Amino acid sequence: MCELESASDGTDKPGNEHQHNHPQQGGPGTRTDSSVEQELLEHEAERADEAERELHDRAEHGEHAGHDEDGDHADHDGHGGMHAGHEQMFRRRFFVSTLLSIPVLLYSPFIQGALGFSSPTFPGSTWITPVFAVVVFAYGGVPFLKMAVPELKDRSPGMMTLISMAIVVAFLYSVASLFIPGTTPFFWELVTLIDIMLLGHWIEMRSVRAASGALDELAKLMPDTAERVTESGETEEVHVSELQDGDVLLVRPGASVPADGEVVEGASSVDESMITGESRPVDKEEGSDVVAGTVNQDGSLRVRVTKTGDDTTLAGIMRLVEDAQQSKSKTQLLADRASGWLFYAALGVAAITGVAWVIAVGLNIAVLERVVTVLVIACPHALGLAVPLVVAINTSTAARNGILIRDRIAMEEARNLDTVMFDKTGTLTKGEQGVVGVETADSWTEEEAFEVAAGVEGDSEHMIARAIRTAAEERGVKRASVSNFENLRGLGVKATVEGKLVHLGGPNLIEKLGIDRPSSMASFADEAGSNAQTVIYLIQDESEVVAAFALADVIREESRQTIDALHTMDIEVAMLTGDSEDVAKAVSEELGIDQYFAEVLPEEKDTKVEQLQSEGKLVAMVGDGVNDAPALTRADVGIAIGSGTDVAIESGDIILVENNPRDVVRLIKLSKASYRKMQENLVWATGYNVFALPLAAGVLAPIGILLSPAIGAVFMSLSTVIVAINARRLRGVDLS
């Protein structure tokens, strides 16, 4: 039964084009439309798949036909299944081929002479070696040949072409030796070469599968079944594919939420870390939104389904991850070109090696060994995997931290940023008013002022009312009981508190009532005004100002930490805002921002980004994915922040799920760490070939050091495993 499953559905979709029209350079071996799954396997993924479909009847295991119609969870089984399928295919063929190789080795004259033994002979025993070798070639070697066919059709010869050439040369020489007197068969070298290649690819597939399970990890978050509440109030277990909008689900403690929805009954905390990167559980109550794949913690919830299947947030994130893995970075394009040129370099070295050895020792088996070893050891597998493995881990690590990558080139460019521009409102600030200062009369305490003010504001949804109530709650102050509440249009509000008339309003109310402010209140108001803050007064009995509250758009604590961290990385920080010069200056000075642009209209924001770019700066724009869309598109790296679970957002190369500016720092750190890993892998892969090719050609033969084709295959496989292990170390990068 063939275990190598089809990857044709969903793995050859073109990746997103970069919004800034970065050049897509090609070259020999360049494949600009491959997904990372294909790149991770370089050529095995599609090559082995085609080979297996021709060798076996796919009907035996049609479960991987792209997106399984049975449900959402199954939709992505194939991503890990493809890797697991390749791993099992190579494993199976390795064991079978190794068993079939034993008779070849036992009846090989070279092995018998080297080990000093003789195998029993009988009529026809001389044919044991060639017959079993042909079987090994057909079962273990021909799949490599079939995987090379698409490379040749695409005019992008690579690893499989080199392996195939080595195997075919060894096979044809060995067959010819049966009919040409004076030649030595190469059958034992042929079967050991095939066995080692199968073993190496089996080990590589294990490493690749472990390193590139981003979509597997996300798919595992989705449960297969859900508990649906029937009209009678009973619950029934159904597959998630049967859920429809409007269904009510019971989500028990410890269970995963099976679909996006709204809590209609119950209260609990939900672990959303796998979606947003937020480590602390988020409290949920009636009216709260929940997301598929998150985990209910300590209370039962009844959830009305609002989105199912491919419409859920989790499905959207998986699409973004897959799209990011499909797009290629500049480093990947360079590696692709190098892999292509390496093929031709290997052919050249093999030809030179063959000629040199013929001149040196004549036409014999030693020449064949050198040529085959060069072809095997030069396979550009490590070079082909150097970048895609890092990309896979980079993407999954980012997704786990609430960073969704839509474009690989932008992610790679983030490491070189020298300027980050933030939109102020809702990014550096919370986008809502907060009390930032209080001044009270001598006879009043701050607690008394907040108690009365919060009571007067009652349940008003005005942003100033919410700010005062929130400040009172943060201080543990209860609201005073009020009566006779009245809204004074354009002035403020008034109410009766403990028999006394109380007003709450701004300067217009003071003017209307004709009240003089105490000098302390006046000084407080002047200072607040210089910082572009709004001042609200608490007035008792229409005659006495007893307190003044300064309100402003609250600056996030994370903003200060973010800007400090960016400065530590030698990155300048700029700010855009539609607010007045005074407001922009106050926020800029408080946060230590290097440059700001005030009173900027939404349609003018992209021109400010362009202005910085004209100064030779590489600029990232951080803002709302909707309102700041032109600026995000204009920037070298567009970062849409605070999109929450709206992963369908079109603007921005990178989406930050949480409204936390510190994720910008994490993004840059991850970009730098990923690039280092790419460079390390590329240096290793190219360095390996620079060292290994001359060794394979036999430059050390004068001192008795020669590599056999089988040892060359070991070296080639080992180099790829080292690249995979190094890429996996990216998971340990500190993003705090």
C-alpha positions in Angstrom: 0.0 0.0 0.0 1.4 3.3 -1.0 1.9 5.7 1.9 3.2 8.6 -0.1 0.1 10.8 -0.3 -0.7 13.3 -3.0 0.3 16.9 -2.4 -1.3 18.2 -5.5 -4.2 19.9 -3.7 -3.3 23.0 -1.9 0.5 22.9 -2.2 1.1 24.4 -5.6 -1.0 27.5 -5.2 1.0 30.7 -6.0 2.1 32.7 -3.1 1.0 36.3 -2.4 2.7 38.9 -4.5 4.6 41.4 -2.4 2.8 44.6 -2.4 5.9 46.7 -3.0 6.8 44.9 -6.2 10.1 43.6 -5.1 11.9 42.0 -8.1 11.6 38.3 -8.5 14.9 37.1 -9.8 15.3 33.8 -11.4 18.0 31.5 -12.5 18.8 27.9 -13.0 16.7 25.9 -10.7 14.5 28.8 -9.6 11.0 27.8 -8.8 9.0 30.9 -8.0 5.6 29.2 -7.5 6.6 26.5 -5.0 5.0 26.3 -1.6 7.3 25.8 1.4 6.1 22.2 1.7 7.5 21.6 -1.8 10.6 23.6 -0.9 11.1 21.7 2.4 11.3 18.5 0.5 12.9 20.4 -2.4 12.2 17.8 -5.1 11.1 14.7 -3.2 7.7 16.1 -2.4 6.3 16.4 -5.9 8.8 13.9 -7.5 8.2 11.1 -5.1 4.4 11.7 -5.2 4.4 11.3 -9.0 6.6 8.2 -8.8 4.3 6.6 -6.2 1.2 7.3 -8.1 2.6 5.5 -11.1 3.8 2.6 -8.9 0.6 2.1 -6.9 -3.1 2.5 -7.1 -4.0 5.7 -5.4 -7.5 4.4 -4.8 -6.1 2.4 -1.9 -5.6 5.5 0.2 -7.7 8.4 -1.2 -7.9 10.1 2.2 -5.5 12.8 1.1 -7.2 14.5 -1.8 -6.6 18.1 -0.6 -9.4 19.1 1.7 -11.3 16.3 3.3 -15.0 16.8 2.9 -15.6 15.4 6.4 -14.6 18.4 8.3 -12.4 21.3 9.0 -9.9 19.4 11.1 -9.2 17.0 8.3 -8.7 19.8 5.9 -5.1 20.1 6.9 -4.2 16.5 7.7 -2.2 16.4 4.5 0.4 18.9 5.5 1.8 16.6 8.1 0.6 13.5 6.2 2.6 14.4 3.2 5.8 14.6 5.2 4.9 11.4 7.2 4.0 9.7 3.9 7.4 10.5 2.4 9.1 9.3 5.6 7.2 6.0 5.6 7.8 5.5 1.9 11.6 5.9 2.2 11.6 3.8 5.4 9.8 0.9 3.8 11.9 1.0 0.7 15.1 1.2 2.7 14.3 -2.0 4.7 13.1 -4.0 1.7 16.1 -2.9 -0.4 18.5 -3.6 2.4 17.2 -7.2 2.8 17.5 -7.7 -1.0 21.0 -6.3 -0.9 22.3 -9.0 1.5 22.6 -11.7 -1.2 24.4 -9.2 -3.5 26.9 -8.5 -0.8 27.4 -12.2 0.1 28.1 -13.2 -3.5 30.2 -10.2 -4.4 33.7 -11.3 -5.2 35.1 -8.0 -3.7 33.3 -8.5 -0.4 34.3 -12.2 -0.2 37.9 -11.3 -0.8 37.9 -8.4 1.6 36.3 -10.4 4.4 38.0 -13.7 3.7 35.0 -16.0 3.2 33.3 -17.9 0.4 29.6 -18.2 -0.2 28.2 -21.6 -1.2 28.0 -22.1 -5.0 25.4 -24.0 -7.0 24.2 -23.9 -10.6 23.0 -20.4 -11.3 24.6 -18.9 -8.2 26.6 -16.5 -10.4 23.4 -14.8 -11.3 22.4 -14.0 -7.7 24.3 -10.8 -7.6 23.0 -9.3 -10.9 19.4 -10.5 -10.4 19.1 -9.2 -6.8 20.9 -5.9 -7.8 18.4 -5.4 -10.6 15.5 -5.9 -8.2 17.0 -3.4 -5.7 17.5 -1.0 -8.6 13.9 -1.3 -9.7 12.4 -1.1 -6.3 14.7 1.3 -4.5 16.4 3.2 -7.3 13.7 3.7 -10.0 11.6 6.0 -7.8 14.6 8.4 -7.7 14.7 8.3 -11.5 10.9 9.0 -11.7 11.4 11.9 -9.3 14.0 13.4 -11.7 11.6 13.4 -14.7 9.7 16.5 -13.6 13.1 18.3 -12.9 14.1 17.7 -16.5 10.6 18.6 -17.8 10.8 21.9 -15.9 14.4 22.4 -17.1 15.5 22.8 -13.5 17.8 19.8 -13.0 18.7 19.4 -9.4 19.3 16.8 -6.6 17.2 14.0 -8.1 18.8 14.4 -11.5 22.3 14.0 -9.9 21.2 11.0 -7.9 19.6 9.4 -10.9 22.7 10.0 -13.0 24.9 8.3 -10.4 22.6 5.3 -10.1 22.1 4.9 -13.8 25.8 5.1 -14.6 26.5 2.5 -11.9 23.7 0.3 -13.1 24.6 0.4 -16.8 28.3 -0.2 -16.2 27.5 -3.2 -14.0 25.1 -4.7 -16.6 27.6 -4.1 -19.3 30.4 -5.8 -17.3 28.4 -9.0 -17.5 29.0 -9.1 -21.3 32.4 -7.4 -21.6 35.4 -9.5 -20.7 37.9 -8.0 -18.3 35.6 -5.6 -16.6 34.6 -5.7 -12.9 30.9 -5.6 -11.9 29.8 -2.7 -9.7 26.7 -4.4 -8.3 27.6 -4.3 -4.6 28.4 -0.6 -4.9 25.2 0.0 -6.7 22.9 -1.6 -4.0 24.8 0.0 -1.1 24.5 3.4 -2.8 20.8 3.0 -3.2 20.4 1.7 0.4 22.3 4.6 1.8 20.3 7.1 -0.3 17.1 5.6 0.9 18.3 5.7 4.5 19.5 9.3 4.2 16.2 10.4 2.7 14.2 8.6 5.4 16.3 10.5 8.1 15.9 13.7 6.2 12.1 13.3 6.0 12.0 12.8 9.8 14.0 16.0 10.3 11.9 18.0 7.8 8.6 16.8 9.3 9.8 17.8 12.8 10.9 21.2 11.6 8.0 22.2 9.4 4.9 21.3 11.3 3.4 24.8 11.5 0.1 23.9 9.9 0.0 20.6 11.8 0.3 22.4 15.1 -2.5 24.8 14.1 -4.8 22.0 12.8 -4.4 20.1 16.1 -6.1 23.0 17.9 -9.5 22.2 16.3 -11.5 19.5 17.9 -13.1 16.8 15.7 -16.5 16.9 17.4 -18.7 19.3 19.3 -21.6 19.1 21.8 -24.6 20.7 20.2 -27.6 21.7 22.3 -30.9 20.5 20.9 -34.2 22.3 21.0 -35.2 20.1 24.0 -32.1 21.3 25.9 -30.3 17.9 25.6 -26.8 17.7 24.0 -25.7 15.6 21.1 -22.2 14.9 19.8 -21.7 15.9 16.2 -18.8 16.3 13.9 -17.6 19.9 13.5 -18.5 19.7 9.8 -22.2 19.5 10.7 -22.2 22.8 12.6 -24.1 25.7 11.2 -24.4 29.3 12.1 -26.9 29.8 14.9 -26.2 26.4 16.5 -25.8 26.6 20.3 -22.8 24.5 21.6 -21.9 23.4 25.1 -18.2 23.9 25.8 -17.1 22.2 29.0 -14.1 23.1 31.1 -10.9 21.8 29.4 -12.6 21.5 26.0 -11.6 23.3 22.9 -14.0 25.7 21.3 -15.1 24.0 18.0 -16.3 27.2 16.1 -16.2 30.9 16.3 -19.2 32.2 18.3 -20.7 34.4 21.0 -21.2 33.3 24.6 -24.9 33.2 25.4 -24.7 31.6 28.8 -22.1 31.1 31.4 -18.8 32.6 32.4 -15.3 31.3 32.3 -11.7 32.1 31.3 -10.4 31.0 27.9 -6.8 30.3 26.9 -6.2 32.1 23.7 -2.4 31.9 23.7 -2.3 29.6 20.6 -4.2 32.2 18.6 -3.1 35.6 20.0 0.1 34.8 21.9 -1.5 36.2 25.1 -0.3 34.0 27.9 -3.0 35.0 30.4 -6.5 33.4 30.1 -9.1 35.9 28.9 -12.3 36.2 30.9 -15.5 35.5 29.0 -19.1 36.2 29.9 -22.4 36.5 28.1 -21.9 38.6 25.0 -18.2 37.8 24.7 -16.7 36.4 21.4 -14.8 33.2 21.4 -12.6 31.7 18.8 -12.4 28.2 17.4 -9.3 26.3 18.7 -9.1 28.2 22.0 -9.4 26.2 25.2 -12.1 26.8 27.9 -10.6 26.8 31.4 -12.8 26.6 34.4 -16.5 27.1 33.6 -19.1 25.7 31.2 -20.1 28.0 28.3 -22.9 27.9 25.9 -21.8 29.4 22.6 -23.9 30.5 19.6 -22.0 29.7 16.4 -21.2 32.6 14.2 -18.5 31.1 11.9 -17.7 27.6 10.9 -15.2 25.7 8.7 -13.1 27.8 6.5 -14.6 31.0 7.8 -13.3 30.6 11.3 -10.4 32.7 12.6 -8.2 29.6 13.0 -8.8 28.6 9.3 -7.9 32.2 8.3 -4.7 32.0 10.3 -3.8 28.7 8.7 -4.3 30.3 5.3 -2.0 33.2 6.2 0.6 30.8 7.5 0.4 28.7 4.3 0.5 31.8 2.1 3.6 33.1 4.0 5.3 29.8 3.5 4.5 29.9 -0.2 6.1 33.3 -0.8 9.8 33.5 -1.3 12.4 35.8 0.3 15.4 37.3 -1.4 17.6 34.8 0.4 15.5 31.9 -0.9 15.8 33.2 -4.4 19.5 33.4 -4.0 19.6 29.8 -2.6 17.5 28.6 -5.5 19.8 30.1 -8.0 22.8 28.6 -6.3 21.2 25.2 -6.2 20.6 25.4 -10.0 24.2 26.4 -10.7 25.5 23.7 -8.4 24.0 21.1 -10.7 26.0 22.3 -13.6 29.1 22.7 -11.4 28.7 19.1 -10.3 28.5 17.9 -13.9 31.6 19.9 -14.8 33.5 18.5 -11.8 32.3 14.9 -12.7 33.5 15.3 -16.3 36.9 16.7 -15.3 37.2 14.0 -12.6 36.5 11.3 -15.2 39.0 12.6 -17.7 41.7 13.1 -15.1 41.3 9.6 -13.7 41.2 8.0 -17.2 44.5 9.7 -17.9 46.0 8.7 -14.6 44.9 5.0 -14.3 43.2 4.1 -17.5 39.5 3.2 -18.1 38.6 1.0 -15.1 36.3 0.8 -12.2 38.2 3.4 -10.2 37.1 6.1 -12.7 33.5 5.0 -12.3 33.7 5.2 -8.5 35.1 8.8 -8.7 32.4 10.0 -11.1 29.5 8.4 -9.2 30.8 9.8 -5.9 31.1 13.3 -7.3 27.5 13.1 -8.6 26.2 11.8 -5.3 28.1 14.1 -2.9 27.2 17.2 -4.9 23.5 16.9 -4.5 22.2 20.4 -3.6 19.8 19.0 -0.9 21.3 20.9 2.1 21.4 24.1 0.0 17.9 23.6 -1.1 16.6 23.2 2.4 18.8 25.8 4.1 16.2 28.6 3.8 12.8 26.8 3.6 13.3 25.0 6.9 14.0 28.2 8.7 11.0 29.8 7.0 8.7 27.0 8.2 9.9 27.4 11.8 9.9 31.2 11.6 6.3 31.2 10.4 5.0 28.8 13.1 6.9 30.6 15.9 5.5 33.9 14.7 2.0 32.6 14.6 2.3 31.2 18.1 3.3 34.7 19.3 0.3 36.4 17.5 2.4 37.6 14.5 0.9 36.5 11.2 3.2 36.9 8.2 1.5 37.6 4.8 4.8 38.3 2.9 8.1 36.6 3.3 10.2 39.4 1.7 8.8 41.9 4.2 9.6 39.6 7.1 13.1 39.3 5.9 13.4 43.1 5.4 12.3 43.8 8.9 15.8 42.9 10.2 17.2 46.0 8.3 14.6 48.5 9.5 16.1 51.8 10.7 12.8 53.7 11.2 9.4 52.5 12.7 6.5 54.9 12.3 3.5 54.4 14.5 0.0 55.8 14.2 -0.7 57.3 17.6 -4.4 56.7 18.3 -5.1 53.1 19.2 -1.5 52.0 18.7 0.8 54.0 21.0 -2.3 55.1 23.0 -5.4 53.1 23.9 -7.6 55.3 21.8 -9.8 56.2 24.8 -9.9 58.9 27.4 -8.4 58.3 30.8 -7.8 60.3 33.9 -4.2 61.3 34.0 -4.3 63.9 36.9 -6.5 65.1 39.7 -6.6 68.4 41.8 -8.9 68.8 44.7 -9.9 71.6 47.1 -8.3 71.5 50.6 -11.5 70.1 52.1 -11.8 67.2 49.6 -9.8 64.0 49.1 -9.3 62.4 45.7 -11.4 59.4 46.8 -14.3 61.7 47.7 -14.0 63.5 44.4 -14.0 60.2 42.4 -16.9 58.9 44.5 -19.2 61.8 43.7 -18.0 62.2 40.1 -18.5 58.5 39.3 -21.9 58.6 40.8 -22.9 61.7 38.8 -21.7 60.1 35.5 -23.8 57.0 36.4 -24.1 54.6 33.4 -23.4 57.2 30.7 -21.5 55.8 27.7 -19.8 59.1 27.0 -16.1 58.6 26.8 -15.4 61.2 29.6 -18.0 59.4 31.8 -16.3 56.0 31.1 -12.9 57.5 31.9 -14.0 58.8 35.3 -15.8 55.6 36.2 -12.8 53.5 35.2 -10.5 55.7 37.3 -12.7 55.3 40.3 -12.9 51.5 39.9 -9.1 51.3 39.6 -8.8 53.1 42.9 -11.4 50.9 44.6 -13.9 53.8 45.0 -17.6 53.0 45.0 -20.0 55.4 43.2 -22.1 57.7 45.3 -25.9 57.4 45.1 -27.4 60.2 43.1 -30.8 61.5 42.1 -32.3 64.1 39.8 -29.8 63.5 37.1 -29.9 65.9 34.2 -27.8 66.2 31.0 -26.8 69.8 30.2 -26.3 69.8 26.4 -22.9 71.2 25.5 -22.0 71.9 29.1 -21.9 68.7 31.2 -24.3 67.0 33.7 -25.8 67.7 37.1 -27.3 65.6 39.8 -28.2 65.6 43.5 -25.8 63.9 45.9 -26.7 63.6 49.6 -29.0 66.6 49.2 -26.4 68.8 47.5 -26.5 69.9 43.9 -23.4 68.8 42.0 -22.3 69.8 38.4 -19.6 68.1 36.3 -18.4 69.7 33.1 -15.7 71.6 31.3 -14.6 75.3 31.0 -17.9 76.2 29.3 -19.8 75.1 32.4 -17.5 77.3 34.6 -18.2 80.2 32.4 -21.9 79.6 32.3 -22.2 79.5 36.1 -19.9 82.5 36.4 -17.6 80.8 39.0 -14.0 81.7 39.7 -11.6 78.8 40.0 -9.2 78.6 43.0 -5.6 79.5 42.0 -4.6 75.8 42.4 -7.3 74.7 40.0 -6.3 77.4 37.5 -2.7 76.4 37.6 -3.6 72.7 37.3 -5.8 73.5 34.2 -3.0 75.6 32.6 -0.5 72.8 33.0 -3.0 70.3 31.6 -3.7 72.5 28.7 0.0 72.8 27.8 0.0 69.0 27.6 -3.1 69.0 25.4 -5.2 67.4 28.1 -8.9 68.0 28.7 -10.0 69.4 32.1 -13.3 68.5 33.7 -14.5 70.3 36.9 -16.6 69.0 39.8 -18.7 71.9 41.2 -20.8 71.9 44.4 -23.8 74.1 45.0 -23.2 76.0 41.7 -20.6 78.0 43.5 -17.5 76.0 44.5 -15.1 74.1 42.3 -14.1 71.2 44.5 -12.1 69.1 42.1 -10.6 69.1 38.6 -9.8 66.0 36.5 -7.3 66.1 33.6 -8.1 63.6 30.9 -6.1 62.5 27.9 -5.8 59.6 25.4 -4.1 57.1 27.7 -0.6 56.1 26.6 0.0 52.3 26.7 2.6 51.2 29.2 3.9 48.9 26.4 4.5 51.9 24.2 7.3 53.2 26.5 8.9 49.7 26.6 8.6 49.4 22.9 10.2 52.7 22.1 13.0 52.1 24.6 13.7 48.7 23.0 13.7 50.1 19.5 16.2 52.8 20.5 18.4 50.0 22.0 18.3 48.4 18.5 19.4 51.8 17.0 16.0 52.2 15.3 14.4 55.6 15.1 10.8 56.0 16.0 8.3 58.4 14.3 4.7 59.1 15.0 1.7 60.0 12.8 -1.5 61.6 14.2 -4.4 63.6 13.2 -4.4 65.4 16.5 -3.1 68.9 17.1 0.5 70.0 17.4 0.2 70.3 21.2 -1.2 66.8 21.6 1.4 65.3 19.3 4.2 67.1 21.0 3.1 66.1 24.5 2.9 62.4 23.5 6.1 62.5 21.6 8.0 64.1 24.5 6.6 61.7 27.0 7.5 58.6 25.0 10.8 59.9 23.7 9.8 59.7 20.1 12.4 61.0 17.6 10.0 62.6 15.1 6.3 63.3 14.8 3.8 64.5 12.2 0.7 66.3 13.6 -2.7 67.2 12.0 -2.2 64.6 9.3 -5.3 63.6 7.4 -5.8 59.9 6.7 -5.2 60.4 3.0 -1.9 62.2 3.7 -0.3 59.5 5.9 1.3 57.6 3.0 3.0 60.8 1.9 4.7 61.1 5.3 6.0 57.5 4.9 7.2 58.4 1.4 8.9 61.5 2.9 11.0 59.3 5.2 11.8 56.9 2.5 13.1 59.7 0.3 15.6 60.4 3.1 17.0 56.9 2.4 15.3 55.2 5.4 13.9 51.7 5.4 10.5 52.4 7.0 8.0 50.2 8.8 4.5 51.6 9.3 2.5 50.3 12.3 -1.2 51.2 12.3 -4.8 50.1 11.9 -5.2 47.7 8.9 -8.2 49.6 7.6 -7.8 53.3 8.3 -4.0 53.3 7.6 -4.1 51.0 4.6 -2.4 53.5 2.1 0.4 54.1 4.5 0.8 50.4 5.3 1.0 49.7 1.6 3.5 52.5 1.0 5.9 51.4 3.7 8.8 49.0 3.2 7.2 46.8 5.9 3.5 47.3 6.6 2.4 46.1 10.0 -1.3 46.0 10.8 -1.7 46.0 14.6 -4.6 45.2 16.8 -6.6 43.3 14.1 -7.7 40.9 16.8 -9.2 37.9 15.1 -9.8 39.7 11.8 -7.2 37.8 9.9 -8.9 38.6 6.5 -7.4 42.1 6.7 -5.9 42.9 3.3 -3.5 45.7 4.3 -0.1 45.1 5.8 2.6 42.5 5.1 2.5 41.4 8.7 -0.5 41.3 11.0 -0.2 41.6 14.8 -3.2 40.0 16.4 -2.8 41.7 19.7 -3.0 45.5 20.1 0.4 45.4 21.7 3.2 47.6 20.1 5.8 45.3 21.8 5.1 42.7 19.2 6.9 45.0 16.7 10.1 44.4 18.7 9.4 40.7 18.8 8.9 40.8 15.0 12.2 42.5 14.4 14.0 40.1 16.8 12.5 37.1 15.0 13.5 38.5 11.6 17.1 39.0 12.7 17.3 35.6 14.3 15.8 33.9 11.3 18.2 35.6 8.9 21.1 34.5 11.1 19.9 30.9 10.8 19.5 31.2 7.0 23.0 32.6 6.7 24.4 29.8 8.9 22.7 27.2 6.9 23.8 28.7 3.6 27.4 28.9 4.8 27.3 25.3 5.9 25.7 24.1 2.8 28.0 25.9 0.4 31.0 25.2 2.6 30.2 21.5 2.5 30.2 21.4 -1.3 33.4 23.4 -1.5 35.1 20.9 0.8 33.3 17.7 -0.4 33.5 18.0 -4.2 37.4 17.9 -4.3 37.4 15.1 -1.8 34.9 13.1 -3.9 37.0 13.8 -7.0 40.0 12.1 -5.3 42.4 15.0 -4.6 43.6 13.2 -1.5 44.2 9.9 -3.4 48.0 10.4 -3.3 47.9 9.9 0.5 45.4 7.0 0.3 42.2 8.8 1.1 39.3 8.0 -1.3 35.6 8.2 -0.7 33.3 5.4 -2.0 29.9 6.3 -3.5 28.2 4.9 -0.4 30.3 7.1 2.0 29.6 10.1 -0.3 25.8 9.4 0.1 26.3 9.4 3.9 28.1 12.7 3.7 25.3 14.2 1.6 22.6 13.0 3.9 24.5 14.1 7.0 24.8 17.6 5.7 21.1 17.9 5.2 20.4 16.6 8.7 22.8 19.2 10.2 20.9 22.0 8.3 17.6 20.7 9.7 18.9 20.6 13.3 20.3 24.1 13.0 17.0 25.4 11.7 15.1 23.8 14.6 17.3 25.8 17.1 15.3 28.9 16.0 12.5 27.7 18.2 14.5 28.6 21.2 15.1 32.2 20.3 14.2 34.7 23.1 11.5 37.1 21.9 10.8 38.6 25.3 
